[in-house]
Amino acid sequence: MGDREQGGAPKANAPGGVILVADDEKNIRRTLGLVLGGAGYAVLEAENGRQAVEQAGGRIILMASRALAGEAS
């Protein structure tokens, strides 16, 4: 998805920045990742809130998540 460094990590210097998409439904994560990646954002994906927090690492400008998403939302 989007602009990535070797090993799959998103580039922190992507033109639009980094967006974390957290959702328990893979199709929703994939669709949002394709749309946001096509708009110039680097995209991280997480299956739940817990994974999202672990991946954030202070480099996220926006996190997209459903309010009722699964674990630790």
C-alpha positions in Angstrom: 0.0 0.0 0.0 1.2 3.5 -0.7 4.9 4.5 -0.5 7.0 1.9 1.4 10.6 1.4 2.4 12.3 -2.0 2.1 10.8 -4.5 4.5 7.3 -3.1 4.1 7.5 -0.1 6.5 6.0 3.0 5.2 8.2 5.9 4.3 7.9 8.6 6.9 8.6 11.2 4.2 5.7 10.2 1.9 4.3 13.3 0.2 1.1 13.1 2.2 2.5 11.7 5.4 1.6 8.4 7.2 -1.9 7.3 7.9 -2.8 4.2 10.1 -5.9 2.4 9.1 -7.3 0.2 11.9 -10.2 -2.1 11.1 -10.9 -5.8 11.8 -12.2 -6.3 8.2 -9.3 -6.9 5.8 -11.3 -5.6 2.8 -11.9 -2.2 4.5 -8.2 -1.9 5.4 -7.2 -2.8 1.9 -9.7 -0.5 0.2 -8.7 2.5 2.4 -5.1 1.7 1.9 -5.4 1.7 -1.9 -7.3 5.0 -1.9 -5.0 6.7 0.6 -1.9 5.3 -1.0 -3.0 6.5 -4.4 -3.5 10.0 -2.9 0.2 10.1 -1.8 0.0 8.8 1.7 2.0 6.0 3.2 -0.4 3.6 4.8 0.0 1.3 7.8 -2.7 -1.3 8.5 -3.8 -2.8 11.8 -6.4 -5.4 12.6 -7.4 -3.8 15.9 -6.6 -0.9 18.3 -3.9 -2.8 20.1 -2.0 -3.4 16.9 -2.5 0.2 15.9 -1.0 1.6 19.1 2.0 -0.8 18.7 2.6 0.3 15.1 2.0 4.1 15.7 5.5 4.8 17.0 5.0 8.6 16.9 5.0 8.9 13.1 1.3 8.8 12.4 -0.6 12.0 11.3 -4.0 10.4 11.1 -5.6 7.1 12.3 -8.8 5.9 10.6 -10.8 3.5 12.7 -14.4 2.5 13.2 -15.7 3.5 16.7 -17.0 0.0 17.3 -14.0 -1.9 15.9 -12.9 -5.0 17.9 -10.2 -5.4 20.5 -8.9 -2.2 22.3 -10.6 0.2 19.9 
